[in-house]
Amino acid sequence: MDVLSHLFHYFPFRTDLFFIGRLCHLTQFETQNKGHLHIIRQGSCLLKVKNQPVQRIDYPCIVFISSEISHHIHPLNDELDIFCISFDFGEGINNPLTHTIQNIVTLQLHSHPELDTITSLIYEETEKMALGYASTIHHLCAYLTLRVVRCCLEEKHIKVGLLKGLTDKQLSGVLLEIHEKPEYNWQVDILAKKASMSRSRFASYFKQIIGMSPIDYITHWRITLAQTLLLKGLPIMLIADRVGYSHNESFTRAFSRIVGQSPIEWFKLQQEKIKVADNK
């Protein structure tokens, strides 16, 4: 399995086309655990991101924001034709990219005709509303997102984070083992040896590429996997063992530290959200 398929194999990847048309006012995007694609077909706008210079956009492009970075789009005229896609890895589940990728990528459509073709198909489906258009749009949005991620990797736009690590010659094998064996008692010494590096060099290099220490990354990965298992109805004792915790108490402490709620509290909240959604 290639590294990109490997990542999306673990979680129920979902996309949602939540806006299409003319954007005529300042809009803020900040949704927990979600990334965004903003496809600008025509018009001008300012892209405002916290702690970064304001970026003016005057050309058709795709703005790829892979994690929950708070950002604003400010139209500069009434001609801003845009559609927005959000994506996540399951309801309430920590986006595995959220804590590692913090850069924003802008891809000009005239330089990427294959992406322009997909965006045109999405527009065509929304306009014609032919039989099956909703399902078609859903799959096209997922396809577009994956193609954008692939493009960013191939063109080396992503400088740090999990996606960068999965394509790094020294770290990809280490990450794959962590993902496939979350229950293993991973130590920095063991991981460094697998990467054929000294302990200090490995720890420094891992943080440089991934954006967090090896132990912090392992913890985040374990808890994210635990969330998917909770939603499948597995008991906490079994989940704790599967993701590398010998005691429920240590698992609950780690889960609460990362998620902000205990496993039981988090699961009950997700169940309530599902009930609300089903009753709409």
N, C-alpha and C positions, 0 to 999 in steps of 0.2 A: 504494500500500500504506500503510495507517495505521501509526502509530508503534509500536503494540504488536505487530501482525503482523510489522512490519519486524524487531523484535528477535528474535522467535522463529523467523523465517525462516532465520537464520544458523546455528542450532545445533539438535542433536537433543534438544529439550526432553523430559524424562522425569519421571514421578512414581511414587511408591511408597507404598502404604498399608502401613506397617510395624507399626502397633499399633492395636488396637481393643478396647475393653472397660473394665473397672474398673482404675484405676491406684491401687495401694495403698502405694507406697513412693516415696521421693525418686528422681527419674530425671534424669540429665544428658544433654543433647543437644549434641553437638559433633562434626560430621562435615565433613571438608574438602570445600569447593566445593559444599555443599548448603544449601538453604534449607528452612524448615519451615512447615507449617500445623498448628496444634493446635486441634482442634474440641472444645470443652467443652460437653457436652450437659446435664449436671447435676452438682451437687456444688460443693465449694469447694477452692481451692488457692492456693498462693503461687507467683508467677512470679519467679524470681531471675535477674537478668542482671548480669554483671560490670560494676562501676562505675556501676550505676544503682540507684535506690531499689527495694525489693521491692514488687511489685504483688500485691495480694490480688484474687482473682477469685471472685465469688459468683453469677455469672449465665451463662446460655448464650451462648457467643461463639466467635469464631474469632480465634486469635492468629497473626498473619502475621509471620514472621521471614524476610526475603528473602535473607539471606546467612548465612555460617557463624558467627554470633554464638553464643558459648558461653552456654548457659542451662540452668536447672534448673526442674523442676516438682515442687512439694512438696504432696502431697494433705493436706488438713486433716481429711478424714473418709474412710470407706470407700465413699462414694457418688459418688466422682469418676468419671463416665462420660465417656470421652474417646477420640478417635481421632486418630492422628498421620500426616501425610503429609510425606514428604521430596520435594524436587525438585532436579534439576540439569540441566545443559546438555550432558551426554555424559560417559561414564566417564573420570575423570581430568582433564577439561577445566576450566580455571579458570572458575568461574561469573562471567559478565560483570557480575553485580550485586554480587559479593562485596566488591570494593574500593571500592564507591561508596555503597552503601546500608547504613546502620548503625542505622536506627530500627526500632522494633517497633510494629506497629499492632494494636489490639484492636477488633474489630467485633462489636457486640452483635447476636445473631441476631434478636431481636424487632424490631430496626430494619431488618433486611435479610431480609425473607421469602423473596426469591429465592434467597439463599444457604442459608437454612434448608431450603428444598425440596430442594436438591441434597444437602445432608448427610443428610437423611432417606432419600433414594433410596440413598445409599451404605450406610446402616445396613440398609435393607430387603434389598439385594442380599446382604450378608454373612450375614443371618439365613436367607434362603430358599435360597441357593446353587442357584438354578435354572440351567438350561443357559446357558452363556456368561457366568456371573456374574463370573468373574475378569476377562475382557476388558471387561465392562460397568463394573466397579469401576475398572479402569485408566483408561478414558476419562472416567468421572465425576470422578475425582480430578484429571485434567488440566483438565477443564472448570471445576471448582470453583476451582482455582488461578488460572486465567486470569480468572475472574469476580471473584475477590478482588483481583487486581492492578488490574483495570479500576475496581473500586469505590474502591480506595485512591487512584487517580489522579483520578477524578471528584470525590471528596470532599476532595482536596488533603491527604491524610494524609501523603504522602511529601514531605518538605521538602528533601531533598538526594539526589543520586545520578543514575544513568543514566536511570531512568524519569522522574524529575523533569525532567531535561535534555531528554528527547525530547518533552516537552509544553511546554517553554519557548519562547516566541515568538522570542527572540533566539538561542537555541542549537540548536533542533531542526534547522534546515537545515544548520548547521555539522556537527552530529553525523552526520546522514545522509550528508553528503559524505565525512566521515572513514571511515565504515563501508563505503561503496560504493567508495572509492578508497584502500585502505590502503597501496598501493604509492607513492602520491604523496609528494613531499618536502614534507610540511606544515610550515609555519613559523607561529609565533604571529602575525606581521604579516599573513600571508595570511588566516588564520582570523579575525582581528580585523576585517579589511576586509570579509569576507563577512558578519560580524555587524553591520556598520556601527557599530563601536565603536573607540575608541582602543586601542592595544596594551596599555597598562597597565590600562585599565578592563576590557578583555576578559579578560585573564589573571586579574584579581581576581574578576570575575563568574563565570567558568568554574569556578574553584576553589570559590567559594561555593555554586554550584548542583550541580556534579558531585562535589565532595569531593576532587579532586586537580587538579594542574596540567594544562594542555592536552597538553604533551609526555608527561607520565607516562601520561595516559589513552590517547594514541595508541599508546604502547608496549604497554600492557596489551591493548588491542584487537588489535593485530597479533599478539601472541604467542598470544592465545586463538584467533584464526583459524588460526594456524599449527598449533595442536594438532589442530584438526579435519582439516586437510589431511594431517597426518602419519598420522592414523588411516585416511585414505583411501588411503594407500600412495604418496603423491607423494614424489619424491626431494627431499632437503633443498635442493639448489641451486635447484630450481624454486620451492619454498615460500618460500625467502628472497627471491627476486625478486618473488613475488606479494604479499608483505606489506611490501615497501619496503626490503629490505636488499640492497645491491649486492654484498656479500661474505658468504660463508658464515661467516667468522670473526665479523663484527659481529652476524650473526643469532644465532649460537651464544652469544655473550656476553650478548645481551639475553635470550634464552630462559632461559639458566642463572640469570640474575639474578632473573627473575620466577618461574620454576618451581622453581628449586633443583636442577635436573638439566640435563644437555645434552639436545638433541633426541633423540639416539640412545639415551641412557640412559632417558629418559622413554618413548620408544616401546617399547623392549624390556620395560619394566615393565608397560606396558599390555597387551602381547601375552601376558605371563606371567599377568596377571590374567584375561584372556579364556580362556586354556587351563585355568586352575583352575576357572573358572565352568562351562566346557563339560564338565569331568570330574565335576562334582557330580551 
